[in-house]
Amino acid sequence: MTPGSWPRRLRERLGERGLAVLVLVGLLALAVVPLVAMPAARCKAFGSGCPRPKPPVRADPVVAKEKQVTPVEAATRGAYAALGDSYSAGVGAEATVADNNPLNRCRRTSKAYYHEVSTAFRFAKGSSFWACSGATTADVLKGRYGEPPQLDRVNAGTSLVTISIGGNDVGFSKVLGGCVMRLPWSHSCTDQGADIAGRMARLRRDLPALLERITDRAPSARVIVMGYPKAFSEVTGVGGDNMTVSDQRWLNARAYDLGQLVRQSAAEADARVVARHGRGSVEFVDAYSAFAGHEAGSAVPYMNGLALNLSALEAEPRSFHPTAAGQHALAQLFLAQIQKGPGRPLS
């Protein structure tokens, strides 16, 4: 078959119309096959079959994390406020004429632990001293001797609060009086147990409420709550106070019980701060053994013994309160706690 004979024979077999159809089919094939085989061409020609655009890859939003700070940085970034009762006011540590000024009704003294704490660090917004002798949890909220409430002395700019509170709620002065002013053979000292238990139950309600009020007003503050030191050696009787060794043990045990109540209340308050992702903390300073070997009546006492005002036939306020050396010992506890921190991160 010659090269030119094949188209002629095909035309003869299909005829002119058939050949035209065949040519048309070929042209269609040339147009359609690329569209089927190549999606990009089909997409460009008809706008169909185009691959769906992939969504842009977005980086996860960066969540700003608060910088962790050291315990000292957290305590000193704002103001320091010293609140509390006579153990914080410094009753019993009088060293100057001003300390004994009768117009100083809250009996704040120059040897109170506040002074060592306030000068050991540089507080960005300063420091202030508001503890008041005789203060109860209610007095911290409402004020005493005509002074504004201690609670009002703290705010969002406060970074450190120190406080001792609860002894007057439990009525320790009255309890001590019942142990000192009694007949030697009576049991009026230890018979006060039921009264103390009732007051402790009320304090178990009132102290957590007070700590919550403080942390609400000062949400960034480290609130350091101190327990109470044991006053008696439990070895020999303390001269002039009419208390037996058994009485001393009983009184020390009540101070220990009070300290445990304060410890538990502080731990619960700190747990609430953590639960709401607060910046502050509530911490406990255990002072129970701070005066070990230096109890009332010892050679170098950190605790005053009984001091009688003979003209009024009553115990002087400094009775069974820390001496200047005792206040120094308490200051060391606070300074150590400020540096140590609550045992968890602070932001």
C-alpha positions in Angstrom: 0.0 0.0 0.0 1.5 3.3 -1.1 1.7 6.2 1.4 -1.0 8.2 -0.2 -3.5 5.3 -0.7 -4.5 5.0 3.1 -6.4 8.4 3.3 -8.1 7.7 0.0 -9.2 4.2 1.0 -10.5 5.6 4.4 -12.5 8.3 2.6 -13.9 5.7 0.3 -15.0 3.5 3.2 -16.4 6.3 5.5 -17.6 8.7 2.9 -17.2 12.4 3.2 -19.6 12.7 6.1 -18.1 9.9 8.1 -14.7 11.3 7.6 -15.8 14.7 8.9 -17.2 13.0 12.0 -14.0 11.2 12.6 -12.0 14.4 12.3 -14.4 16.1 14.7 -14.0 13.3 17.2 -10.3 13.7 17.0 -10.4 17.4 17.6 -12.7 16.9 20.6 -10.3 14.3 22.0 -7.5 16.8 21.7 -9.5 19.3 23.6 -11.0 17.1 26.3 -8.2 14.7 27.2 -5.9 17.5 28.6 -8.8 18.8 30.7 -9.4 15.4 32.2 -5.8 14.4 32.6 -4.6 17.8 33.9 -6.9 19.4 36.6 -5.0 22.6 36.4 -6.0 23.1 32.7 -9.6 22.2 33.5 -9.6 24.7 36.4 -8.2 27.4 34.2 -10.7 26.7 31.3 -13.9 26.1 33.2 -13.3 27.2 36.8 -14.4 23.7 38.0 -12.4 20.9 39.7 -10.1 23.4 41.1 -8.4 22.2 44.4 -9.7 23.8 47.4 -7.3 26.4 48.8 -5.7 25.3 52.0 -6.5 27.5 55.0 -3.6 29.7 56.0 -1.5 28.3 58.8 -1.9 30.5 61.8 0.4 30.4 64.7 -1.2 29.7 68.1 -1.8 32.9 70.0 0.9 33.6 72.5 -0.5 33.5 76.0 1.4 36.0 78.1 2.7 34.3 81.2 3.4 36.4 84.3 7.0 36.5 85.3 7.8 34.6 88.4 9.5 36.7 91.1 11.5 35.8 94.1 9.8 35.8 97.5 11.7 39.0 98.5 10.7 40.7 95.2 7.1 39.8 95.8 7.2 41.2 99.4 8.9 44.5 98.6 7.3 45.6 95.2 4.7 47.6 97.1 4.0 48.7 100.7 4.4 46.9 104.0 1.7 47.1 106.7 2.2 45.7 110.2 -1.2 44.8 111.7 -2.3 42.8 114.8 -2.5 42.8 118.5 -0.2 43.6 121.4 2.4 40.9 120.4 2.8 42.8 117.1 2.5 46.3 118.7 5.5 45.5 121.0 3.8 45.7 124.4 6.4 44.5 127.0 9.4 45.8 125.0 9.1 49.5 126.1 12.5 51.2 125.8 11.8 54.9 125.6 9.7 57.6 127.2 7.5 57.8 124.2 6.9 54.0 124.4 5.2 54.7 127.8 3.2 57.7 126.7 -0.3 57.3 128.1 -1.7 58.9 124.9 -0.2 55.9 123.0 -3.3 53.8 123.6 -2.4 51.1 121.1 1.0 50.9 123.0 3.1 50.6 119.8 6.7 50.5 120.9 10.1 51.3 119.4 11.3 47.7 119.8 8.4 45.9 118.1 9.5 43.5 115.4 8.0 45.8 112.8 11.0 48.1 113.0 13.5 45.4 112.1 11.4 44.1 109.3 10.8 47.6 107.8 14.5 48.4 107.8 15.8 45.1 106.6 14.3 45.6 103.1 13.5 48.5 100.8 9.8 48.6 100.3 8.9 50.3 97.0 5.9 52.1 98.6 7.1 52.5 102.2 5.9 50.8 105.4 3.5 51.6 108.2 2.8 50.3 111.7 -0.8 49.8 112.8 -0.9 47.0 115.3 -2.8 47.8 118.4 -2.8 46.3 121.9 -6.0 44.4 122.8 -7.1 44.1 119.2 -9.4 41.2 118.2 -10.4 40.1 114.8 -13.4 42.4 115.1 -11.2 45.4 116.0 -9.1 44.8 112.8 -12.3 45.2 110.9 -13.9 48.1 112.9 -11.0 50.0 114.6 -10.0 50.4 118.2 -9.4 53.4 120.5 -10.9 55.8 117.9 -8.4 54.7 115.2 -9.6 53.6 111.7 -9.9 49.9 111.1 -6.5 48.2 110.5 -8.1 46.6 107.5 -8.3 50.1 105.8 -4.5 50.4 106.0 -4.1 47.8 103.2 -4.9 48.1 99.6 -4.0 47.0 96.1 -0.5 48.6 96.5 0.3 46.5 99.6 2.9 43.8 99.0 3.5 42.6 102.6 1.2 42.3 105.6 2.4 40.9 109.0 -0.1 40.1 111.7 -0.6 38.3 115.0 -4.3 38.0 116.0 -6.5 35.7 117.9 -5.1 35.8 121.5 -7.6 38.4 122.6 -10.5 36.6 120.8 -9.7 33.6 122.9 -9.3 35.8 126.0 -5.8 34.9 127.0 -5.4 37.8 129.3 -8.4 36.7 131.3 -7.2 33.1 131.3 -3.8 34.2 132.7 -5.6 36.3 135.3 -7.6 33.2 136.3 -4.3 31.3 136.7 -2.5 34.0 138.7 -5.2 35.5 140.8 -6.4 32.4 142.6 -6.0 30.5 145.8 -3.0 28.2 145.7 -5.1 25.0 146.2 -7.8 25.9 143.7 -8.2 24.5 140.1 -9.5 27.8 138.7 -6.7 27.9 136.1 -7.4 24.6 134.3 -11.2 24.9 134.9 -11.3 27.5 132.2 -11.0 24.9 129.5 -14.7 25.0 128.5 -14.7 28.7 128.0 -11.6 28.6 125.9 -13.0 25.9 123.7 -16.1 28.0 123.0 -14.0 31.0 122.1 -11.7 28.9 119.9 -14.7 27.7 118.0 -15.8 31.3 117.3 -12.3 32.2 116.2 -12.2 29.3 113.8 -15.0 31.1 112.0 -13.8 34.7 112.4 -10.1 34.3 111.5 -10.7 32.8 108.1 -13.2 35.6 107.4 -10.7 38.2 108.4 -7.9 36.7 106.2 -10.3 36.7 103.3 -11.1 40.4 103.8 -7.4 41.2 103.9 -6.6 39.2 100.7 -9.6 40.8 99.0 -8.2 44.3 99.7 -4.6 43.4 99.1 -4.7 40.7 96.4 -1.0 41.0 95.6 0.2 40.9 99.2 2.1 38.2 101.0 0.1 38.0 104.2 2.3 36.4 107.0 0.4 35.4 110.1 2.2 34.6 113.3 1.3 32.1 116.0 2.1 32.6 119.6 5.2 31.6 121.6 4.9 29.4 124.7 5.5 31.5 127.7 6.5 29.0 130.3 9.4 26.6 130.8 7.3 23.9 132.5 10.3 23.1 134.7 10.0 25.2 137.8 7.5 27.7 139.1 7.9 31.2 138.0 8.5 33.3 141.1 5.6 35.6 142.1 3.0 34.3 139.6 1.3 31.7 141.7 1.4 29.1 138.9 2.4 25.5 139.3 4.3 23.5 136.7 1.0 21.8 135.8 -0.6 25.2 135.2 2.3 26.2 132.9 1.9 23.0 130.9 -1.8 23.6 130.5 -1.3 27.2 129.4 1.4 26.2 126.9 -0.9 23.6 125.5 -3.6 26.3 124.9 -1.0 28.5 123.1 -0.1 25.5 121.0 -3.8 24.8 120.2 -4.2 28.5 119.2 -1.2 28.3 116.9 -2.6 25.2 115.1 -5.9 27.0 114.6 -4.0 30.0 113.1 -1.9 27.6 110.9 -4.9 25.8 109.5 -6.7 29.1 108.8 -3.7 30.5 107.0 -3.4 27.3 104.9 -7.0 27.4 103.9 -6.8 31.1 103.0 -3.7 30.5 100.8 -5.5 27.6 99.0 -8.3 30.1 98.1 -5.6 32.5 96.7 -4.2 29.7 94.6 -7.6 28.6 93.4 -8.4 32.1 92.0 -4.9 32.4 90.5 -4.0 35.3 92.8 -0.6 36.9 92.9 -0.3 37.0 96.7 -0.2 34.4 99.5 -1.1 33.7 103.1 1.7 32.2 105.1 2.1 31.0 108.7 5.0 31.7 111.0 5.3 29.1 113.8 6.5 31.0 116.9 5.6 28.4 119.5 9.2 27.4 120.2 10.8 30.8 119.4 11.5 31.5 123.1 12.8 28.0 124.0 15.2 28.4 126.9 14.2 32.0 127.4 10.6 31.6 128.8 9.2 33.8 131.6 11.4 33.5 134.7 14.5 32.3 132.9 17.9 33.9 133.3 17.6 35.7 130.0 13.9 35.9 129.4 12.3 36.7 126.1 8.9 36.8 127.8 8.1 39.1 130.7 6.7 37.4 133.8 4.0 38.8 136.1 4.4 42.6 136.7 2.0 43.9 139.3 0.7 47.5 139.6 0.5 47.5 143.4 -1.3 50.8 143.5 -4.1 49.5 141.3 -3.7 45.9 142.5 -3.7 44.7 138.9 -1.3 43.1 136.4 0.5 45.6 134.2 0.0 45.2 130.4 3.6 44.0 129.8 2.9 40.9 131.9 3.5 37.7 129.8 4.4 39.7 126.7 7.7 39.5 124.8 10.7 41.6 126.0 12.8 43.6 123.6 14.9 40.4 123.1 11.7 38.5 122.4 10.6 41.0 119.8 14.1 40.6 118.1 13.5 36.8 118.1 10.1 37.3 116.4 11.7 39.6 113.9 14.1 36.9 112.9 11.2 34.5 112.2 9.5 37.1 110.0 12.7 37.9 108.1 13.4 34.2 107.5 9.9 33.7 106.2 10.0 36.7 103.9 13.1 35.3 102.3 11.9 31.7 102.2 8.4 32.4 100.7 5.3 30.3 100.8 6.9 27.2 99.2 5.2 27.8 95.8 5.8 30.1 92.8 4.9 33.7 93.1 4.1 35.9 90.1 
